[in-house]
Amino acid sequence: MTKSVLVEKVSERIGSLTKKQTEIVVDTVFDSIKEALVKGEKIEIRGFGNFKPEISSQKSGNQDGQGIRRREKKLMSRGNGCCILKLGKPSEMQ
């Protein structure tokens, strides 16, 4: 699903907002989530999932006899949400 499809679906469901107004709402939601993750906050959306930023530790490796060090990385960890259980059988999904 793309953001434009999401905007379309939300606009259809609400009905009283234009697509431009709906796009502002969707952008605000995504921007709020991004800002919270940048601050290091955990995001919990019940029925969908949990998201939290994590930092992977510095690692060492060896490739062709050369010592290689990988820097720390900022990653996003995602926990499973309840909605995954509600999706149904693969034959029922479109």
Secondary structure, 3 states (H helix, E strand, C coil): CCHHHHHHHHHHHHCCCCHHHHHHHHHHHHHHHHHHHHCCCCEEECCCEEEEEEEECCEEEEECCEEEEECCEEEEEEEECCHHHHCCCHHHCC
